[in-house]
Amino acid sequence: MAPPVKSMKRLGLGLLVAVVVLLGAEGILRVTLPLVRKATLPDTMIRAHLENPGFRYDADLYWYWSMLPSAAMQINEHGFRRTKPMTREKPAGVTRVITFGDSQTLGAGVNPEESYSGVAERLLGDGWEVLNAGISGYRTLNVYRLLQRRIEAYDPDIIVIDCMPFDSPRDDGALVGRKLGGFVTQAQSVLWKSRLYYVLRLGMEKVQPQRSRWLDRAPLQGDSLGRGNHDLIVDWGKQHGVTVVFVQYPVSENNFRLGCHTLPKELPADIPVVPACEALKQDGRTGQQLFQDRNHLTVAGNEVVGKAVADVLAALPK
């Protein structure tokens, strides 16, 4: 039996070696995966959007507008795609709605007033303001963080979420710009920034496909998979007294056949849902008339979805 002093020395040396190995692995991953954190979108997705000169890297949002206002993208100084005047303060007597999503919400290929947000505002008429916060590529993870970082000050009454139902994955990390709390919160922040923790977590999720946080799976109502970003967005709405509305995510599949990425039970229960997929199918026009490509709506497609959004918003209790 080794003397206690030698055992302690061996234990200390072993711990030192383990720390050096972990720090070395973390350093290597920081060089090879510089944008990755614990719960993030794929590194390739982040890089692809940062190749667009209209975006800059943001530690919380991953990519955001590089300059505000942006005349080229028709984004105003507040970060919304809008040519009409607006103020940060909500006008008296106005119901303020903010729509969130990817380039389908942004209205790629059409003018701001032709996006479904612009159509909904026109149809709702006086007393309504529908602000378009769509950003190319944004998933539920980006949107949830955007709500926390930039939207609280605009005091919305309603938020409309038009995201692919993939949880992308679930967000449970601290925002970089927020003041840290106690030891547990600080420890979570350290893990959130660790590339090594992210890789280990990713590996676990690959070998445990039943978990809800993997990129291509949303938690279903009533199952044991847990809660995803859509649920966190609902929680944010409840905490801020904001009504949350979801939009089915319509797509154009092979040969412009109308399809839908939102499956039954993928969205949180008891939350209003805009039946965008059904509205487009019931319109009667072809996929080529309603879609520019796989997920970008034409002017006609935006008219259909905008009317569906307006109908749901108008029916909400005051």
N, C-alpha and C positions, 0 to 999 in steps of 0.2 A: 504493500500500500504506500503510495507516494506521500511524503510529508505534506501537511496542509499548505505550507508556503509555496512549495513547488506546484501543487494543484491550483492554487490561486493564480500563480504566474501563468500557467498553461491556459487557464480560463481567460485571463486578461488578454493573453496573446491571441487566443482564438477569437475573442470579441473584437480585438483591434483589426485582425485580418478580415473578419466579416464586414466591419464598417468600411474598410478600405475597398473591398470588393464591391459593396453596394454603392459607395460613392463613385467608384470607377464606372460601374454599369450606368449609373445615372448620368455621369458626364458624357459617356459615349452616346447615350440615347438623346441627350440634349443637342448634340452635334448633328446626329442623323435624323432626329425628329424634332426640330426646333419649335414647331408650332403646337405640338401635341400637349394636352393636359389630361387630367383624369377622365372627365366626361366630355368628349369632344366629337365633332364630326370628323370623318376621315381626313387625314392630312392632305391627301391629294385633292379633296374637294375644296379645302381652304386655299391651297395654293392656286388652284384653277381660277377661283374668283379674284384672288389678289393679282392675277395677271391682267385684269381689267383695270386700266388707269383710273377709272371712276371710283375704285374702292381702295381703302387703306386697311392695314391690319389693326384690329382692336383686341386687346387682351381678353375682354369679356364676350364681345359679339363675334369675334373671329374676322369678319370683314364688315366695314361700314363705309358710307360715302366719304370720299377723300376730301371733298370740298362742298361747303354749303354756303349759299345756294349753288346749285349746279344747273346752268342753263342748258347744257347738252342733254342731261337726263330729265330736265324739267322738274327738279327737286327744289323745293323752296328752302328758306333759311332754317325752318323747323325740322327738316328731314322728311317732309311729306311730298308726294308727287301731286302737285296742285299748282294751277296758275291763278285761281281765284285768291283774293286777299283773305288773310286770316290773322288772328292774334293768339298768343299763348293763352291768354285768359279766355275762358269760354264765354261767348256772348250771352247776355241775359235772355232767358226765355227760349234758348236753343238746346235741343238734344244733340249732344256731340257723340258721334260714332267714329271709331278708328278701326280700319280694316288692316289685317296682318296676313302675310303669306309670302310666297316667292314671286317669281316674275309673272305668274298668272294673276296675282293680285295687283302687282305693279302696273300691269297692262302693257307688256312688251309688244311693240308693233302697232299700238294705237295711241291716240292722243289722251292726255289725262282725263278729259271730260268724257272720253269714249270708253274708259275702263269701267268695270262693273261698279266700282265705288262711285265714279262720277254719274253713272246712269242711275244708281240708287238715290243719290242726293237729288238729282233732277226730279225723279218720280215722287219722292217724299215731299218735296216742296218746301215752303216757308216753315221755319222752326226746326229745321234739321240741318246738320253739318256732318258730312261723311268724309273723313280725312283718310288718305291712302298711305299707309306705312309699309307697303309691300317692298321687299328687297330681293333681288335675284338670288335664288338658291336657299332662301331662309326656310328652315325646318322649325319644329316645335321648340327645340333647344334654343335656337337663336331668338325666336319670338319671346319666349319666357324671359330671357335675359334682357331683351330690348324693353319689355314692359317695366322691368325693375330699374333699368338704367336711365331711360329717356322719356317714358310715357306718363309717369305719375304726375308730372307738372302740368300736363294738358287736361287733367280732370275729365276723362271721358265718362259718359253715362253708359255706353255700350261698346264692347270690343267684339269684332268679328274675326274669327280665326279660320283661314283657308289654307291649311297645310296638309301635305301628304301625311297620312296617319302614322307613318313610321316614327318611333320615338327618338331615335337619332343621336345618342341614347338618352336616358333620363338624366336630367340635370340635378345634381345634389352637391354642387360645389359653391364656395363663397365667391361673391363678386370681388374683383380686384380693387375696385374703387370704394368699397364699403369699409367702415370702421370695424375692426375685429372685436369680438367679445372676449369671453374667458378662454381658459387653456384649451378646452375641447374645440372651440371654434377656430382657434389659432392652429391647432394640430390638423384639423380638417383642411384648413387653407394650405398648409404645407403639403399634405397629401394631394390636394387638388392640383398643385403645380408640378408634382412629381411625374416624370415620364416613366420611370420604372413601375410605379404603382399603376399607371394607366395600362402599360403592357401586360402586367400580371392580371389586372382586372379584365382586360380584353380576352386574354387566354382563358380565363375562367368562364367567361360568357360564351366562348366558342364551344367549350366542352359541356356547358349546361344550357342547351338551346331553349329550355323551358323558361328561362328567365326573361323578364319583360324588357330589359334595357338594351338588348342587341339591336342592331341597326334596322333590321327588316321585320320587326315584330312589334305590334302595339298590344298593350294589355286588353283583354276582352272583359266585358262586364261579367261579374259573377264567377270568374275563374280565380285561380290562386297565383296568378302571375304578378300581382302587385299593381302599383299605380305609376303612370307615366307622365310625360310632360303636359299632355292635355289636362290631366287631373291637377297638376300644379298650377296651370293657367286658371282653372276654375277656382282653386283656392285663392289665387291672387285677386280674382274678381270679387270673391266674397269678402276678403279682407279690406278691399277698397270700396265696397258698395257699388261695384260695376257689374252690369249684366253681361254675361258671356254667351256668344252665339257661335256655333261652328258651321262650316260650309262643307258639304260633300265635295271631294276633290275629283272633278271630271277630267277625263283624258280622251284622246283620240288614239285608238289602237290600230292594229294592222289594217291597211286599206281604208283608213279614216272611219273605222267602226267605232261608234260611241261607247265609251267604257267608264268605269268609276273605280278609283283607288280606295275609296272608303267602303269597307265591308260592314255588314250588320254587327252591332255591338262593339265596334272599335272605338266609338266616342263615348265619353262619360254619360251616364244615364241622367235623365231629367233636365237636360240642357237643350235649348232650342237649336234646331239644325236646319239650315237652308238646303232644300232638296235640289241642289244644282244639277246633279246627274239626271234625275227624273225630268226636270224642267227642260233640259236640252233634248232628251229623247222624245218628249211630248211635243216639242216645237215643230217637228216634222221635216226640218231641213237636214241636209246631209252633213256628215262630219267635215267635209271639205268646205262647206259654207260656214260652219260654226267654229272651226279650228284652223289656225295657221299651220300648226304642226302637231306634235304630240300633246302639249299642254297649254299652248298659248292660244287664247280665244281671239277670233276675229271681232270686228265691230258688232256683227250680228250676234255672235256668241256672248259677248259682253252684255249686249242688250237683254238677252234671255236671263243670264245669271244675275244681272243688276236688278231686273224686275223681281226675281225670286228672293233676292236679298231684301229689297224694299218691302215686299209683301210680309216677310217674317218680321221685319223691324216694326212695321206699322201695326202688327197684331200684338206686339208685346204690351204688357200692362204698364200703364204710366206710373 
